[in-house]
Amino acid sequence: MIGPVIDLVDVGKTYQTGSLTVDALRDVTLSIDRGEFVAITGPSGSGKSTLMHILGCLDVPTSGRYRLADEDVADLDDDQLAEVRNRHLGFVFQQFNLLAYLPAWRNVELPLVYAGVEPRTRRARALDALDQVGLGDRADHRPGELSGGQQQRVAVARALVTEPALILADEPTGNLDSTSTADVLDLFDQLHARGRTVVLITHERDVAARADRTIEVLDGRVAGDRGSQS
């Protein structure tokens, strides 16, 4: 039986700063099924960013269990975490993180370069990913020749190109105007409709409202979970 993409049980994260102990996350238990579109929201300092880092295998819990795509990742070292990230995750950030000197398709293929995929296959998959986000006709344009919304679509295509179990988007509309924000959120809607699992980290309630399920984090705990699971 296939389990959820994300499964956290009693996850805690503690930071030590000198003599000060900070409990950034406390007893977080949640699961996210395949094909869900989930927003994780909360004010600054709520633990939302710490939770995102753990979900994205950028950090590990101090306590509890985290399984990503049926793989236990709570006790992995940095190299093992990097391998899991490459296998299971596609990231979209507030900053587009595109290389200015490369055309769109070469930016999109970068995760496949790191994975050792041969050049012809890389190019074909990058072009297909750009088609999926509606930018097939902009494949040879550099980031400076694209609008902010188009640059974020390139970033989404880059997240898709490895066919990940989960797309994790951290404040993906934070640098966009209202029109580009609507375009990018429409794109996430389309990806969700095609069966993609999308987790959106945001402090903006109108952005979170586009998801089918909203998980609210407050004082390091899950304070609310609204919407039906698939």
N, C-alpha and C positions, 0 to 999 in steps of 0.2 A: 504494500500500500504506500502510495506517495504521500509524504508528510507535507506540512506547510513550508513555504520558502523561509520564513523567519519564525523561530521558536525560542523565546527567552523565558527562563524560569528563575525567579528570585534573584535577578541580576542586580548586583551592587557595584558601585565604583567609588573608591576612596582615594583622595589625593592627600599627600603629606607635604605641607609647606612649613619647614622649620618645626616648631612645636604645635602648629595648627593642623588639625585633621578636618578635611572637608569631605562630606558625603555627597558627591555629585549625583549619584543615583542610589535609590534604596528600594530593594525588593520589587524590581520591575518584572512583571510576568505578562507576556503578551505573545500572540501568534498572528502571523499574516499569511493568508493562503495564496496559492498561485492564482494569478489573474485579478487580484484585488488592486484597487487604486486608493491608497491611504495617504492622508495628510497627518504629519506629526507637528503639533503646534504648541506654543507656550511662550511666555515672556522671556526677556533676556535674563540669564541666570537661573532658569528653571531646570536645567539639566538636559534640555533639548539637544544642544550641540554634542554633549557627552554621549547621549544615546545614539546620535547619528554616527559618531566616530566608532562606537562599538558595532553598530549595524553594518558599517562599511569596512569592518576589519582593519581600521586604522588604530584601534586600541583594543585592549582586552579587559573583561570584567575583573574586579577584585574578588567577587564571589558570584555564585550562581552558575547557570548553564546557558550557553548560546549555541543553537544549531542553525546553520545556514545551508539551505538546500540539502538537508539530511546529513550535513557534515558538522561534527562537533568542533567548534573553533575557539572555545573559551581558553584553552591551554596551549595554543600554538605560539611558536616563536615568530620573530619578524619575517624571516624568509618564508615560513609556512603560510603566514598571513598574506604575504604578497602573492603567493601562488593561488590561494583561495580567492583573493580579490580579482586576479586575472581570469579565473575560471568562471566565477559566478556573478560578478558585479559589473554594472555599467554606471559610471558617475557622470552627473551633470552639476556644474558649480555656478555660483553667482557670477564669478569671473569666468569668461568663456574658456580661458586657458588654451587658446589657439596660437600656433606659431605663425607669426605675421608673414614670414618669407615663403611659406608653403601654400599651394592652392588647396582648396577645400578637400578634395579627395585624398590628398596626401596627409592632411591633418586627420582625416577619418581613419586612414589605414594604420596609424601609429600603433594602436594596441596589437595589431596583427604582426607588425614588425617585431615588437618585443616578444611575441609568442612564437616567432620563427616560421611564420607562414610564408610560402614562396610568393614572389612578386606578382605573377599573373593572377593568382587567386586573391591576393590582397587587393589589387586594383578592382577586380570584379565585385568583391564583397563591399568595398568602399562605395563604389558607384551605386550598388543596389541599396545600401543604407541611405545614401543621399536621395535616391528616388523615394524611399519610404517617408522622408521628411519633406518632400516636395521641392527639393533643390537639385534635382538631376541636371537641370540646365545651368547650374552655377558651379559645377564641379571644378572648373579651372580658374575660378575667381579666388583671389587671396582675401584674407579677412578684411583688410582695409577697403576692399571693393564691395563689401556686403554691409547691410544695415545691422543694427544690434540684434534684432529679432532673427535675422538670417544667420548671424554668427552663432546664436544660441541653438538654432536648428542644426547647424554643422556639429556643434558639441553634442547634441542629442544623437545624431547619426554616428558619431564616434562611440557613444555609449552603447549603441545598438549593434555595432559591427561584430562584436564577439559573441552575439546571441546569448546574452547573460540571463541567468535566472531572475535577476532583480535589477531594475533601474532605480538608483538612489539619487534624487535631485535635491541639492542643498541650496535653498533660496534662489531657484533658477530664474526668477523674474525680478530679482532685486535691482538689477542695472538696466531694466527695460522701461520704456514709456508704456502708457496704457494700451495702445494699439498692439505693440509687440508682445506685451504681456498676454493679451487675449489670444494672439496667434499661437504663442508657445503653449498656453494652457489647452487650446483646441488640439494641438498636436498630442499632448499627453492623453487627452480624451480619446483620440484616434488610436493611439498605441494600446490603451486599456481595452478599447473595443475589439482589438485584434488579439486579445488574450495576454498582453504583457502585464507583468506585476510592476507597479510603480509606487514608490514611497517618496513623498514630497515633504521636505522639511521647510516650514515657513512660519513666520510670525504674523503674516497677513491673513486676517480672517476671510476676506473675500477670495483669496487664492485657495485657502484650505477648503472653502465651500465647494470648489470644483470636484473634490474627491468624493467617493462614495462613503468613506469612513474617516472620521477624524479622531485622533488620539491626542488628548491634551496632557502635557507634562507640566507639573508644578511642584517646586521644592523637591525635585529628584524622584518624584513618584508619578505614576499614571493617575491623573485626577479625573479623567473622563474618557470614554470610548463610545463614540456615537456612530451609528450606521451599522448595517448588517454585513456580516462576513459572508464570503462566497461559499 
